[in-house]
Structure formats: C-alpha cells, structure tokens
Amino acid sequence: MNKNYKLIVLLLCLGNITISFNTGAVAAAIPLIAESLGKPDWLVSKIVSFYMIPYGLGALMYAPLARYFTYRRILSLAMAVYALASLVSGLSYRVENIFMAQMVTGLVASSSTPLSLMMIGEFFDKEIRGRLVGTYFGCSFLASTIGMIFMGTVDWRWLFFIPAMLGLMTSLSLLLTKNDLLNRSHQAPVNYFDAFTKKSIRDVFLLIFTLSFLYHGVHKWYGVYLSREYHLDKLAISFILILVAICGLLGQQIGGYLSDKRGRVVTGMMGTIVLATATMLLVGHYPTVVLVMVLAFIGMGWTISHNAISTILTDFPDEDRPIIASLNSSVRFVSGGIGFFVSSLFVEKNFGLTFFGIGILMFMASFFLKRIKFAPAPSSQRQEAEII
C-alpha cells in the first residue's frame, strides 16, 4: 500500500487499541472493583451492560453522521469525549458514577468499528479486506492482552486512566494528521428499516445477534468464574486471560487468512463449531492447564468466526455498507449486553450447566451460516489500494 493507505490503517488500529484496552480487563476485574468499593460483585458486574448496551445503540448514529461530517471530525471528537469519560470512571468512588461514565464511553467508543469497517470497504480492494479486518480486530486482542497485564499488576483505576491518555493521543493524531482520505464523508442515504427488507442482511444480523448474545454470556463472566469456581487470585486470572487473548489474536489472523483463501462461510462455520465445542466443555471442572486450553479454544473459535462474519459485511455493495457497518456494532453490543444480563440469572445458580447450554445453542447456530447469500460489490464501485 502507499503511504496514505498505511496511515489510515495505523490510525484505525490506534483507535481500536484505545477502546479495547480495558473491555476485557474491566470485566475480569469485577471482583477487585467490588472489593475496593465495598459492593457485591453481582452489582458491580452491571458495569458490563452499562457499557455494552449504550455502545450498541450509539453505533447507529455514525453511518448517518458520516453523510454530514468527515471521518476526521467524527472520530477525533469521539475519542476526546472517550478520554474524558474514562478519566471520570477512574476518579470515581461510587459505583453509580462509574455506571454513568461508562454509558458515555460506550456511546462514543461505538464510533470506531462502524466507521473503520466503512473505510476499509471504501478504500481497499476486496482481496485484502479480510487481512485488514483481521489486523484491525487483532489490535483489539493485543490491547486486551496488555490490559490484562495491567489488571493483574496495578490498581484497577489504571484500567481507566490509560484509555483516557490513549484517547487523547488518538484524538490529537486524527485531528492533526495530514491525509485527504480522512476528509471524506459518505454520501449515500442511510435507512436502517430498508436494509432489513433484504433477506441477506436480515440473515447475517440474525446470526450476529445470536452469536454475540451467547458468547458474551460466557466470556464476560471469566473473572467472576475463575475467582469463584477455581479460587484464583488476580495475578493468576490475569495470566490466564492473557494467554486466552493471545490465542484470540492468533485466531484473528487465521480467520483473516482463511476468509480470503477458503471463503467466508466455511471459515465462519469452522470457527463457530470450535467455539461451541470448547464452551460445552466448561461443564466440567479441570486442572488449570486443561482449563486454559479450553478457554484458549473458545478465544480462537470466536475470533475466527468473528473475522469471517465481519469480512462478509465488507463485501456488501456500497449502498449497503455504511448501514451494515453501524448495524454490526449495534447488534453485537446490544445483544452482548442483553446476553450478559440474561446469563446472570443462570450463572449465579450454576456456571457449568449455563455454559454447557450456551455451547449447544452456539453449535446449532453454526449451521445458519449456510443460509447467508449476498451480492458482492462490483470492483468498479471500489477505491483501489496500491498493493505491494
């Protein structure tokens, strides 16, 4: 790629690193935050839903806004507000204040993924999109890994202070970087209701809703699960989740490569079946080494399927892509937040049986991928990137 395109990828990845640094670490740190604030962990766990549901609803704003404002203006302002709200979260001593601040961070953090997928779809050729999507989401897992290290070694408040600093740096980088691509906006009309009149769009988002609902009903409980079921301390939990995040990063790259070489649907089914099988295995109680292997396969299965489905979204025609990019983040996070809340009604009684039931549902959902059919955008509609 030439310099301008590489710079776009760098800035998009920096924004993703900013918003991903603490998403896994905060959920894993729920027992620590609860102890520090003197609140029960089941109450503090609502931090997850207070972030995810506003994130999902906020994601619907950005495709329409991209018609009237440039990518530069939207992303730089969103990152600045994200930095401020993260700072408020870190300075708060009442859980209610953290809830409110996390609502704001969710609303503005949701700008990153839809706009990034829109830009990847508009600026880059289909043959490299899978790898770019893999790189973009791989940054999520790299950032999560670093966040887990901090969760296990420093006070939990730094899980908010560091994103605040990263958010300010990202905002200034987007604002000051000289790149004409950032000054573009998307001119196509946006109508979410019309999008769902198309069967291909309905099918893909039904699958995304289902998988995100189920996955976050497992993944977001890791911190509480490892603390209660295995009686591990924060350093051990941090180390395990770092290994899982590394496997997730590997899964993103495998998913990107297979999506380009073997096809999106086959790759998505493969990843979902691995995810479902490993999730069902959590019904048992294992030695720590075996447990880490099971969690690692969950991470890899999720990211392989996540990459394949995200790449499918970049292949839709230009007139659908902005709507799909916003709906992707919206559906994933709203369903994830709801899934986490619904799972809380069951995990309090029995973690293992809850996870086993979720795994069965994941396995059933994997075969729905065969139904997804769409008309790829013709090459004449795309901006071609210079490929080395």
Order of alpha helices (4+ residues) and beta strands (2+ residues): alpha-alpha-alpha-alpha-alpha-alpha-alpha-alpha-alpha-alpha-alpha-alpha-alpha-alpha-alpha-alpha-alpha-alpha-alpha
